[in-house]
Amino acid sequence: MDSNYIKVFGGNSIEAKRIEIALKENNITPILKDEKESARLAGFGTPLSEFIEIYINKDEEKKALAIITKLNS
């Protein structure tokens, strides 16, 4: 199955929130994948308690990576 989304970040929830806000301010809609929250809702636990992944549309990859790089410099 081919996806139109690509992972641009994986890390803790604080950094993920900062990146999410910056992407939204630049008209990029991120999709956050929170394994901890998914596991909690399903009634399970997970060892990756603070690991969040951010995905964006492949068409916005260059713009999103430039924003993330700028935030981390």
mmCIF file of the N, C-alpha and C atoms, coordinates in Angstrom:
data_MODEL
# 
_entry.id   MODEL 
# 
loop_
_atom_site.group_PDB 
_atom_site.id 
_atom_site.type_symbol 
_atom_site.label_atom_id 
_atom_site.label_alt_id 
_atom_site.label_comp_id 
_atom_site.label_asym_id 
_atom_site.label_entity_id 
_atom_site.label_seq_id 
_atom_site.pdbx_PDB_ins_code 
_atom_site.Cartn_x 
_atom_site.Cartn_y 
_atom_site.Cartn_z 
_atom_site.occupancy 
_atom_site.B_iso_or_equiv 
_atom_site.pdbx_formal_charge 
_atom_site.auth_seq_id 
_atom_site.auth_comp_id 
_atom_site.auth_asym_id 
_atom_site.auth_atom_id 
_atom_site.pdbx_PDB_model_num 
ATOM 1   N N  . MET A 1 1  ? 0.833  -1.179 0.000  1.00 0.00 ? 1  MET A N  1 
ATOM 2   C CA . MET A 1 1  ? 0.000  0.000  0.000  1.00 0.00 ? 1  MET A CA 1 
ATOM 3   C C  . MET A 1 1  ? 0.880  1.246  0.000  1.00 0.00 ? 1  MET A C  1 
ATOM 4   N N  . ASP A 1 2  ? 0.678  2.132  -0.928 1.00 0.00 ? 2  ASP A N  1 
ATOM 5   C CA . ASP A 1 2  ? 1.464  3.347  -1.041 1.00 0.00 ? 2  ASP A CA 1 
ATOM 6   C C  . ASP A 1 2  ? 0.800  4.458  -0.230 1.00 0.00 ? 2  ASP A C  1 
ATOM 7   N N  . SER A 1 3  ? 1.608  5.193  0.486  1.00 0.00 ? 3  SER A N  1 
ATOM 8   C CA . SER A 1 3  ? 1.088  6.278  1.316  1.00 0.00 ? 3  SER A CA 1 
ATOM 9   C C  . SER A 1 3  ? 1.552  7.625  0.768  1.00 0.00 ? 3  SER A C  1 
ATOM 10  N N  . ASN A 1 4  ? 0.729  8.635  0.926  1.00 0.00 ? 4  ASN A N  1 
ATOM 11  C CA . ASN A 1 4  ? 1.101  9.988  0.528  1.00 0.00 ? 4  ASN A CA 1 
ATOM 12  C C  . ASN A 1 4  ? 1.756  10.757 1.657  1.00 0.00 ? 4  ASN A C  1 
ATOM 13  N N  . TYR A 1 5  ? 2.030  10.076 2.771  1.00 0.00 ? 5  TYR A N  1 
ATOM 14  C CA . TYR A 1 5  ? 2.604  10.735 3.931  1.00 0.00 ? 5  TYR A CA 1 
ATOM 15  C C  . TYR A 1 5  ? 3.994  10.211 4.219  1.00 0.00 ? 5  TYR A C  1 
ATOM 16  N N  . ILE A 1 6  ? 4.816  11.082 4.796  1.00 0.00 ? 6  ILE A N  1 
ATOM 17  C CA . ILE A 1 6  ? 6.189  10.723 5.124  1.00 0.00 ? 6  ILE A CA 1 
ATOM 18  C C  . ILE A 1 6  ? 6.500  11.209 6.537  1.00 0.00 ? 6  ILE A C  1 
ATOM 19  N N  . LYS A 1 7  ? 7.284  10.405 7.261  1.00 0.00 ? 7  LYS A N  1 
ATOM 20  C CA . LYS A 1 7  ? 7.676  10.773 8.618  1.00 0.00 ? 7  LYS A CA 1 
ATOM 21  C C  . LYS A 1 7  ? 8.788  11.806 8.555  1.00 0.00 ? 7  LYS A C  1 
ATOM 22  N N  . VAL A 1 8  ? 8.590  12.918 9.283  1.00 0.00 ? 8  VAL A N  1 
ATOM 23  C CA . VAL A 1 8  ? 9.600  13.970 9.311  1.00 0.00 ? 8  VAL A CA 1 
ATOM 24  C C  . VAL A 1 8  ? 10.187 14.192 10.700 1.00 0.00 ? 8  VAL A C  1 
ATOM 25  N N  . PHE A 1 9  ? 9.608  13.542 11.710 1.00 0.00 ? 9  PHE A N  1 
ATOM 26  C CA . PHE A 1 9  ? 10.115 13.719 13.071 1.00 0.00 ? 9  PHE A CA 1 
ATOM 27  C C  . PHE A 1 9  ? 9.729  12.537 13.931 1.00 0.00 ? 9  PHE A C  1 
ATOM 28  N N  . GLY A 1 10 ? 10.600 12.199 14.849 1.00 0.00 ? 10 GLY A N  1 
ATOM 29  C CA . GLY A 1 10 ? 10.316 11.214 15.891 1.00 0.00 ? 10 GLY A CA 1 
ATOM 30  C C  . GLY A 1 10 ? 11.070 11.629 17.132 1.00 0.00 ? 10 GLY A C  1 
ATOM 31  N N  . GLY A 1 11 ? 10.364 11.839 18.231 1.00 0.00 ? 11 GLY A N  1 
ATOM 32  C CA . GLY A 1 11 ? 11.023 12.272 19.451 1.00 0.00 ? 11 GLY A CA 1 
ATOM 33  C C  . GLY A 1 11 ? 10.039 12.529 20.576 1.00 0.00 ? 11 GLY A C  1 
ATOM 34  N N  . ASN A 1 12 ? 10.479 13.295 21.561 1.00 0.00 ? 12 ASN A N  1 
ATOM 35  C CA . ASN A 1 12 ? 9.648  13.498 22.745 1.00 0.00 ? 12 ASN A CA 1 
ATOM 36  C C  . ASN A 1 12 ? 8.486  14.452 22.467 1.00 0.00 ? 12 ASN A C  1 
ATOM 37  N N  . SER A 1 13 ? 7.532  14.453 23.369 1.00 0.00 ? 13 SER A N  1 
ATOM 38  C CA . SER A 1 13 ? 6.288  15.198 23.166 1.00 0.00 ? 13 SER A CA 1 
ATOM 39  C C  . SER A 1 13 ? 6.485  16.713 23.173 1.00 0.00 ? 13 SER A C  1 
ATOM 40  N N  . ILE A 1 14 ? 7.460  17.209 23.903 1.00 0.00 ? 14 ILE A N  1 
ATOM 41  C CA . ILE A 1 14 ? 7.696  18.655 23.958 1.00 0.00 ? 14 ILE A CA 1 
ATOM 42  C C  . ILE A 1 14 ? 8.201  19.158 22.608 1.00 0.00 ? 14 ILE A C  1 
ATOM 43  N N  . GLU A 1 15 ? 9.190  18.468 22.054 1.00 0.00 ? 15 GLU A N  1 
ATOM 44  C CA . GLU A 1 15 ? 9.705  18.845 20.741 1.00 0.00 ? 15 GLU A CA 1 
ATOM 45  C C  . GLU A 1 15 ? 8.633  18.678 19.666 1.00 0.00 ? 15 GLU A C  1 
ATOM 46  N N  . ALA A 1 16 ? 7.871  17.595 19.771 1.00 0.00 ? 16 ALA A N  1 
ATOM 47  C CA . ALA A 1 16 ? 6.814  17.328 18.786 1.00 0.00 ? 16 ALA A CA 1 
ATOM 48  C C  . ALA A 1 16 ? 5.779  18.445 18.788 1.00 0.00 ? 16 ALA A C  1 
ATOM 49  N N  . LYS A 1 17 ? 5.402  18.925 19.950 1.00 0.00 ? 17 LYS A N  1 
ATOM 50  C CA . LYS A 1 17 ? 4.413  20.008 20.041 1.00 0.00 ? 17 LYS A CA 1 
ATOM 51  C C  . LYS A 1 17 ? 4.959  21.289 19.411 1.00 0.00 ? 17 LYS A C  1 
ATOM 52  N N  . ARG A 1 18 ? 6.227  21.590 19.674 1.00 0.00 ? 18 ARG A N  1 
ATOM 53  C CA . ARG A 1 18 ? 6.860  22.783 19.102 1.00 0.00 ? 18 ARG A CA 1 
ATOM 54  C C  . ARG A 1 18 ? 6.886  22.703 17.569 1.00 0.00 ? 18 ARG A C  1 
ATOM 55  N N  . ILE A 1 19 ? 7.213  21.529 17.044 1.00 0.00 ? 19 ILE A N  1 
ATOM 56  C CA . ILE A 1 19 ? 7.252  21.336 15.593 1.00 0.00 ? 19 ILE A CA 1 
ATOM 57  C C  . ILE A 1 19 ? 5.844  21.377 15.013 1.00 0.00 ? 19 ILE A C  1 
ATOM 58  N N  . GLU A 1 20 ? 4.894  20.760 15.696 1.00 0.00 ? 20 GLU A N  1 
ATOM 59  C CA . GLU A 1 20 ? 3.502  20.786 15.233 1.00 0.00 ? 20 GLU A CA 1 
ATOM 60  C C  . GLU A 1 20 ? 3.003  22.221 15.080 1.00 0.00 ? 20 GLU A C  1 
ATOM 61  N N  . ILE A 1 21 ? 3.258  23.058 16.069 1.00 0.00 ? 21 ILE A N  1 
ATOM 62  C CA . ILE A 1 21 ? 2.814  24.455 16.025 1.00 0.00 ? 21 ILE A CA 1 
ATOM 63  C C  . ILE A 1 21 ? 3.480  25.194 14.867 1.00 0.00 ? 21 ILE A C  1 
ATOM 64  N N  . ALA A 1 22 ? 4.779  25.007 14.704 1.00 0.00 ? 22 ALA A N  1 
ATOM 65  C CA . ALA A 1 22 ? 5.506  25.685 13.626 1.00 0.00 ? 22 ALA A CA 1 
ATOM 66  C C  . ALA A 1 22 ? 4.992  25.255 12.258 1.00 0.00 ? 22 ALA A C  1 
ATOM 67  N N  . LEU A 1 23 ? 4.711  23.980 12.087 1.00 0.00 ? 23 LEU A N  1 
ATOM 68  C CA . LEU A 1 23 ? 4.186  23.498 10.810 1.00 0.00 ? 23 LEU A CA 1 
ATOM 69  C C  . LEU A 1 23 ? 2.814  24.101 10.526 1.00 0.00 ? 23 LEU A C  1 
ATOM 70  N N  . LYS A 1 24 ? 1.952  24.108 11.536 1.00 0.00 ? 24 LYS A N  1 
ATOM 71  C CA . LYS A 1 24 ? 0.610  24.669 11.359 1.00 0.00 ? 24 LYS A CA 1 
ATOM 72  C C  . LYS A 1 24 ? 0.668  26.162 11.034 1.00 0.00 ? 24 LYS A C  1 
ATOM 73  N N  . GLU A 1 25 ? 1.605  26.882 11.640 1.00 0.00 ? 25 GLU A N  1 
ATOM 74  C CA . GLU A 1 25 ? 1.761  28.312 11.350 1.00 0.00 ? 25 GLU A CA 1 
ATOM 75  C C  . GLU A 1 25 ? 2.173  28.550 9.902  1.00 0.00 ? 25 GLU A C  1 
ATOM 76  N N  . ASN A 1 26 ? 2.751  27.529 9.265  1.00 0.00 ? 26 ASN A N  1 
ATOM 77  C CA . ASN A 1 26 ? 3.190  27.617 7.878  1.00 0.00 ? 26 ASN A CA 1 
ATOM 78  C C  . ASN A 1 26 ? 2.266  26.841 6.938  1.00 0.00 ? 26 ASN A C  1 
ATOM 79  N N  . ASN A 1 27 ? 1.033  26.660 7.365  1.00 0.00 ? 27 ASN A N  1 
ATOM 80  C CA . ASN A 1 27 ? -0.017 26.009 6.555  1.00 0.00 ? 27 ASN A CA 1 
ATOM 81  C C  . ASN A 1 27 ? 0.314  24.582 6.136  1.00 0.00 ? 27 ASN A C  1 
ATOM 82  N N  . ILE A 1 28 ? 0.995  23.864 7.013  1.00 0.00 ? 28 ILE A N  1 
ATOM 83  C CA . ILE A 1 28 ? 1.252  22.442 6.809  1.00 0.00 ? 28 ILE A CA 1 
ATOM 84  C C  . ILE A 1 28 ? 0.483  21.705 7.897  1.00 0.00 ? 28 ILE A C  1 
ATOM 85  N N  . THR A 1 29 ? -0.320 20.741 7.483  1.00 0.00 ? 29 THR A N  1 
ATOM 86  C CA . THR A 1 29 ? -1.115 19.988 8.451  1.00 0.00 ? 29 THR A CA 1 
ATOM 87  C C  . THR A 1 29 ? -0.392 18.697 8.823  1.00 0.00 ? 29 THR A C  1 
ATOM 88  N N  . PRO A 1 30 ? 0.179  18.640 10.033 1.00 0.00 ? 30 PRO A N  1 
ATOM 89  C CA . PRO A 1 30 ? 0.881  17.433 10.451 1.00 0.00 ? 30 PRO A CA 1 
ATOM 90  C C  . PRO A 1 30 ? -0.076 16.389 11.022 1.00 0.00 ? 30 PRO A C  1 
ATOM 91  N N  . ILE A 1 31 ? 0.341  15.150 10.931 1.00 0.00 ? 31 ILE A N  1 
ATOM 92  C CA . ILE A 1 31 ? -0.383 14.052 11.570 1.00 0.00 ? 31 ILE A CA 1 
ATOM 93  C C  . ILE A 1 31 ? 0.538  13.498 12.648 1.00 0.00 ? 31 ILE A C  1 
ATOM 94  N N  . LEU A 1 32 ? 0.060  13.500 13.884 1.00 0.00 ? 32 LEU A N  1 
ATOM 95  C CA . LEU A 1 32 ? 0.864  13.010 14.993 1.00 0.00 ? 32 LEU A CA 1 
ATOM 96  C C  . LEU A 1 32 ? 0.472  11.582 15.335 1.00 0.00 ? 32 LEU A C  1 
ATOM 97  N N  . LYS A 1 33 ? 1.478  10.753 15.543 1.00 0.00 ? 33 LYS A N  1 
ATOM 98  C CA . LYS A 1 33 ? 1.261  9.366  15.941 1.00 0.00 ? 33 LYS A CA 1 
ATOM 99  C C  . LYS A 1 33 ? 1.857  9.205  17.330 1.00 0.00 ? 33 LYS A C  1 
ATOM 100 N N  . ASP A 1 34 ? 0.990  8.983  18.299 1.00 0.00 ? 34 ASP A N  1 
ATOM 101 C CA . ASP A 1 34 ? 1.384  8.860  19.703 1.00 0.00 ? 34 ASP A CA 1 
ATOM 102 C C  . ASP A 1 34 ? 1.107  7.433  20.147 1.00 0.00 ? 34 ASP A C  1 
ATOM 103 N N  . GLU A 1 35 ? 2.147  6.597  20.172 1.00 0.00 ? 35 GLU A N  1 
ATOM 104 C CA . GLU A 1 35 ? 1.985  5.189  20.538 1.00 0.00 ? 35 GLU A CA 1 
ATOM 105 C C  . GLU A 1 35 ? 1.471  5.032  21.966 1.00 0.00 ? 35 GLU A C  1 
ATOM 106 N N  . LYS A 1 36 ? 1.907  5.919  22.860 1.00 0.00 ? 36 LYS A N  1 
ATOM 107 C CA . LYS A 1 36 ? 1.468  5.837  24.258 1.00 0.00 ? 36 LYS A CA 1 
ATOM 108 C C  . LYS A 1 36 ? -0.039 6.021  24.355 1.00 0.00 ? 36 LYS A C  1 
ATOM 109 N N  . GLU A 1 37 ? -0.539 7.052  23.684 1.00 0.00 ? 37 GLU A N  1 
ATOM 110 C CA . GLU A 1 37 ? -1.975 7.336  23.739 1.00 0.00 ? 37 GLU A CA 1 
ATOM 111 C C  . GLU A 1 37 ? -2.773 6.236  23.048 1.00 0.00 ? 37 GLU A C  1 
ATOM 112 N N  . SER A 1 38 ? -2.277 5.738  21.938 1.00 0.00 ? 38 SER A N  1 
ATOM 113 C CA . SER A 1 38 ? -2.963 4.644  21.241 1.00 0.00 ? 38 SER A CA 1 
ATOM 114 C C  . SER A 1 38 ? -3.028 3.400  22.122 1.00 0.00 ? 38 SER A C  1 
ATOM 115 N N  . ALA A 1 39 ? -1.919 3.101  22.784 1.00 0.00 ? 39 ALA A N  1 
ATOM 116 C CA . ALA A 1 39 ? -1.884 1.931  23.665 1.00 0.00 ? 39 ALA A CA 1 
ATOM 117 C C  . ALA A 1 39 ? -2.812 2.126  24.856 1.00 0.00 ? 39 ALA A C  1 
ATOM 118 N N  . ARG A 1 40 ? -2.835 3.331  25.412 1.00 0.00 ? 40 ARG A N  1 
ATOM 119 C CA . ARG A 1 40 ? -3.706 3.618  26.557 1.00 0.00 ? 40 ARG A CA 1 
ATOM 120 C C  . ARG A 1 40 ? -5.173 3.430  26.177 1.00 0.00 ? 40 ARG A C  1 
ATOM 121 N N  . LEU A 1 41 ? -5.537 3.948  25.021 1.00 0.00 ? 41 LEU A N  1 
ATOM 122 C CA . LEU A 1 41 ? -6.923 3.824  24.582 1.00 0.00 ? 41 LEU A CA 1 
ATOM 123 C C  . LEU A 1 41 ? -7.315 2.377  24.308 1.00 0.00 ? 41 LEU A C  1 
ATOM 124 N N  . ALA A 1 42 ? -6.342 1.562  23.918 1.00 0.00 ? 42 ALA A N  1 
ATOM 125 C CA . ALA A 1 42 ? -6.614 0.152  23.644 1.00 0.00 ? 42 ALA A CA 1 
ATOM 126 C C  . ALA A 1 42 ? -6.506 -0.712 24.903 1.00 0.00 ? 42 ALA A C  1 
ATOM 127 N N  . GLY A 1 43 ? -6.037 -0.120 25.999 1.00 0.00 ? 43 GLY A N  1 
ATOM 128 C CA . GLY A 1 43 ? -5.928 -0.870 27.244 1.00 0.00 ? 43 GLY A CA 1 
ATOM 129 C C  . GLY A 1 43 ? -4.592 -1.562 27.430 1.00 0.00 ? 43 GLY A C  1 
ATOM 130 N N  . PHE A 1 44 ? -3.587 -1.150 26.688 1.00 0.00 ? 44 PHE A N  1 
ATOM 131 C CA . PHE A 1 44 ? -2.260 -1.739 26.787 1.00 0.00 ? 44 PHE A CA 1 
ATOM 132 C C  . PHE A 1 44 ? -1.261 -0.697 27.266 1.00 0.00 ? 44 PHE A C  1 
ATOM 133 N N  . GLY A 1 45 ? -0.058 -1.141 27.543 1.00 0.00 ? 45 GLY A N  1 
ATOM 134 C CA . GLY A 1 45 ? 1.031  -0.228 27.880 1.00 0.00 ? 45 GLY A CA 1 
ATOM 135 C C  . GLY A 1 45 ? 2.048  -0.239 26.774 1.00 0.00 ? 45 GLY A C  1 
ATOM 136 N N  . THR A 1 46 ? 2.975  0.696  26.827 1.00 0.00 ? 46 THR A N  1 
ATOM 137 C CA . THR A 1 46 ? 4.034  0.744  25.826 1.00 0.00 ? 46 THR A CA 1 
ATOM 138 C C  . THR A 1 46 ? 5.320  1.238  26.466 1.00 0.00 ? 46 THR A C  1 
ATOM 139 N N  . PRO A 1 47 ? 6.462  0.690  26.057 1.00 0.00 ? 47 PRO A N  1 
ATOM 140 C CA . PRO A 1 47 ? 7.732  1.160  26.624 1.00 0.00 ? 47 PRO A CA 1 
ATOM 141 C C  . PRO A 1 47 ? 8.162  2.514  26.073 1.00 0.00 ? 47 PRO A C  1 
ATOM 142 N N  . LEU A 1 48 ? 7.562  2.966  24.989 1.00 0.00 ? 48 LEU A N  1 
ATOM 143 C CA . LEU A 1 48 ? 7.921  4.245  24.379 1.00 0.00 ? 48 LEU A CA 1 
ATOM 144 C C  . LEU A 1 48 ? 6.997  5.339  24.904 1.00 0.00 ? 48 LEU A C  1 
ATOM 145 N N  . SER A 1 49 ? 7.154  5.671  26.174 1.00 0.00 ? 49 SER A N  1 
ATOM 146 C CA . SER A 1 49 ? 6.182  6.530  26.839 1.00 0.00 ? 49 SER A CA 1 
ATOM 147 C C  . SER A 1 49 ? 6.096  7.948  26.295 1.00 0.00 ? 49 SER A C  1 
ATOM 148 N N  . GLU A 1 50 ? 7.159  8.499  25.778 1.00 0.00 ? 50 GLU A N  1 
ATOM 149 C CA . GLU A 1 50 ? 7.116  9.883  25.316 1.00 0.00 ? 50 GLU A CA 1 
ATOM 150 C C  . GLU A 1 50 ? 7.498  10.013 23.849 1.00 0.00 ? 50 GLU A C  1 
ATOM 151 N N  . PHE A 1 51 ? 7.373  8.964  23.075 1.00 0.00 ? 51 PHE A N  1 
ATOM 152 C CA . PHE A 1 51 ? 7.803  8.995  21.682 1.00 0.00 ? 51 PHE A CA 1 
ATOM 153 C C  . PHE A 1 51 ? 6.639  9.342  20.769 1.00 0.00 ? 51 PHE A C  1 
ATOM 154 N N  . ILE A 1 52 ? 6.781  10.453 20.043 1.00 0.00 ? 52 ILE A N  1 
ATOM 155 C CA . ILE A 1 52 ? 5.751  10.927 19.117 1.00 0.00 ? 52 ILE A CA 1 
ATOM 156 C C  . ILE A 1 52 ? 6.375  10.997 17.726 1.00 0.00 ? 52 ILE A C  1 
ATOM 157 N N  . GLU A 1 53 ? 5.627  10.573 16.722 1.00 0.00 ? 53 GLU A N  1 
ATOM 158 C CA . GLU A 1 53 ? 6.073  10.695 15.340 1.00 0.00 ? 53 GLU A CA 1 
ATOM 159 C C  . GLU A 1 53 ? 5.192  11.715 14.634 1.00 0.00 ? 53 GLU A C  1 
ATOM 160 N N  . ILE A 1 54 ? 5.796  12.496 13.736 1.00 0.00 ? 54 ILE A N  1 
ATOM 161 C CA . ILE A 1 54 ? 5.051  13.472 12.954 1.00 0.00 ? 54 ILE A CA 1 
ATOM 162 C C  . ILE A 1 54 ? 5.183  13.111 11.481 1.00 0.00 ? 54 ILE A C  1 
ATOM 163 N N  . TYR A 1 55 ? 4.039  13.037 10.829 1.00 0.00 ? 55 TYR A N  1 
ATOM 164 C CA . TYR A 1 55 ? 3.973  12.752 9.401  1.00 0.00 ? 55 TYR A CA 1 
ATOM 165 C C  . TYR A 1 55 ? 3.345  13.944 8.687  1.00 0.00 ? 55 TYR A C  1 
ATOM 166 N N  . ILE A 1 56 ? 3.795  14.180 7.465  1.00 0.00 ? 56 ILE A N  1 
ATOM 167 C CA . ILE A 1 56 ? 3.203  15.234 6.640  1.00 0.00 ? 56 ILE A CA 1 
ATOM 168 C C  . ILE A 1 56 ? 3.039  14.698 5.221  1.00 0.00 ? 56 ILE A C  1 
ATOM 169 N N  . ASN A 1 57 ? 2.277  15.415 4.425  1.00 0.00 ? 57 ASN A N  1 
ATOM 170 C CA . ASN A 1 57 ? 2.080  15.029 3.038  1.00 0.00 ? 57 ASN A CA 1 
ATOM 171 C C  . ASN A 1 57 ? 3.418  15.123 2.302  1.00 0.00 ? 57 ASN A C  1 
ATOM 172 N N  . LYS A 1 58 ? 3.705  14.149 1.444  1.00 0.00 ? 58 LYS A N  1 
ATOM 173 C CA . LYS A 1 58 ? 4.979  14.124 0.715  1.00 0.00 ? 58 LYS A CA 1 
ATOM 174 C C  . LYS A 1 58 ? 5.220  15.398 -0.091 1.00 0.00 ? 58 LYS A C  1 
ATOM 175 N N  . ASP A 1 59 ? 4.163  16.018 -0.567 1.00 0.00 ? 59 ASP A N  1 
ATOM 176 C CA . ASP A 1 59 ? 4.302  17.242 -1.360 1.00 0.00 ? 59 ASP A CA 1 
ATOM 177 C C  . ASP A 1 59 ? 4.869  18.408 -0.545 1.00 0.00 ? 59 ASP A C  1 
ATOM 178 N N  . GLU A 1 60 ? 4.768  18.332 0.772  1.00 0.00 ? 60 GLU A N  1 
ATOM 179 C CA . GLU A 1 60 ? 5.225  19.416 1.643  1.00 0.00 ? 60 GLU A CA 1 
ATOM 180 C C  . GLU A 1 60 ? 6.523  19.079 2.374  1.00 0.00 ? 60 GLU A C  1 
ATOM 181 N N  . GLU A 1 61 ? 7.186  18.011 1.952  1.00 0.00 ? 61 GLU A N  1 
ATOM 182 C CA . GLU A 1 61 ? 8.364  17.516 2.665  1.00 0.00 ? 61 GLU A CA 1 
ATOM 183 C C  . GLU A 1 61 ? 9.494  18.544 2.746  1.00 0.00 ? 61 GLU A C  1 
ATOM 184 N N  . LYS A 1 62 ? 9.867  19.138 1.629  1.00 0.00 ? 62 LYS A N  1 
ATOM 185 C CA . LYS A 1 62 ? 10.993 20.087 1.634  1.00 0.00 ? 62 LYS A CA 1 
ATOM 186 C C  . LYS A 1 62 ? 10.703 21.279 2.541  1.00 0.00 ? 62 LYS A C  1 
ATOM 187 N N  . LYS A 1 63 ? 9.511  21.822 2.441  1.00 0.00 ? 63 LYS A N  1 
ATOM 188 C CA . LYS A 1 63 ? 9.134  22.971 3.261  1.00 0.00 ? 63 LYS A CA 1 
ATOM 189 C C  . LYS A 1 63 ? 9.138  22.597 4.744  1.00 0.00 ? 63 LYS A C  1 
ATOM 190 N N  . ALA A 1 64 ? 8.586  21.438 5.068  1.00 0.00 ? 64 ALA A N  1 
ATOM 191 C CA . ALA A 1 64 ? 8.523  20.992 6.469  1.00 0.00 ? 64 ALA A CA 1 
ATOM 192 C C  . ALA A 1 64 ? 9.912  20.740 7.039  1.00 0.00 ? 64 ALA A C  1 
ATOM 193 N N  . LEU A 1 65 ? 10.776 20.098 6.270  1.00 0.00 ? 65 LEU A N  1 
ATOM 194 C CA . LEU A 1 65 ? 12.132 19.822 6.759  1.00 0.00 ? 65 LEU A CA 1 
ATOM 195 C C  . LEU A 1 65 ? 12.920 21.114 6.964  1.00 0.00 ? 65 LEU A C  1 
ATOM 196 N N  . ALA A 1 66 ? 12.691 22.105 6.116  1.00 0.00 ? 66 ALA A N  1 
ATOM 197 C CA . ALA A 1 66 ? 13.359 23.403 6.297  1.00 0.00 ? 66 ALA A CA 1 
ATOM 198 C C  . ALA A 1 66 ? 12.899 24.054 7.604  1.00 0.00 ? 66 ALA A C  1 
ATOM 199 N N  . ILE A 1 67 ? 11.621 23.958 7.904  1.00 0.00 ? 67 ILE A N  1 
ATOM 200 C CA . ILE A 1 67 ? 11.083 24.534 9.142  1.00 0.00 ? 67 ILE A CA 1 
ATOM 201 C C  . ILE A 1 67 ? 11.661 23.809 10.354 1.00 0.00 ? 67 ILE A C  1 
ATOM 202 N N  . ILE A 1 68 ? 11.693 22.496 10.299 1.00 0.00 ? 68 ILE A N  1 
ATOM 203 C CA . ILE A 1 68 ? 12.223 21.696 11.423 1.00 0.00 ? 68 ILE A CA 1 
ATOM 204 C C  . ILE A 1 68 ? 13.701 21.973 11.631 1.00 0.00 ? 68 ILE A C  1 
ATOM 205 N N  . THR A 1 69 ? 14.450 22.055 10.536 1.00 0.00 ? 69 THR A N  1 
ATOM 206 C CA . THR A 1 69 ? 15.886 22.341 10.636 1.00 0.00 ? 69 THR A CA 1 
ATOM 207 C C  . THR A 1 69 ? 16.111 23.705 11.261 1.00 0.00 ? 69 THR A C  1 
ATOM 208 N N  . LYS A 1 70 ? 15.329 24.682 10.858 1.00 0.00 ? 70 LYS A N  1 
ATOM 209 C CA . LYS A 1 70 ? 15.454 26.035 11.418 1.00 0.00 ? 70 LYS A CA 1 
ATOM 210 C C  . LYS A 1 70 ? 15.152 26.039 12.924 1.00 0.00 ? 70 LYS A C  1 
ATOM 211 N N  . LEU A 1 71 ? 14.158 25.281 13.342 1.00 0.00 ? 71 LEU A N  1 
ATOM 212 C CA . LEU A 1 71 ? 13.807 25.199 14.764 1.00 0.00 ? 71 LEU A CA 1 
ATOM 213 C C  . LEU A 1 71 ? 14.934 24.580 15.591 1.00 0.00 ? 71 LEU A C  1 
ATOM 214 N N  . ASN A 1 72 ? 15.632 23.614 15.003 1.00 0.00 ? 72 ASN A N  1 
ATOM 215 C CA . ASN A 1 72 ? 16.665 22.873 15.732 1.00 0.00 ? 72 ASN A CA 1 
ATOM 216 C C  . ASN A 1 72 ? 18.044 23.497 15.645 1.00 0.00 ? 72 ASN A C  1 
ATOM 217 N N  . SER A 1 73 ? 18.161 24.630 14.953 1.00 0.00 ? 73 SER A N  1 
ATOM 218 C CA . SER A 1 73 ? 19.491 25.247 14.836 1.00 0.00 ? 73 SER A CA 1 
ATOM 219 C C  . SER A 1 73 ? 19.689 26.354 15.847 1.00 0.00 ? 73 SER A C  1 
# 
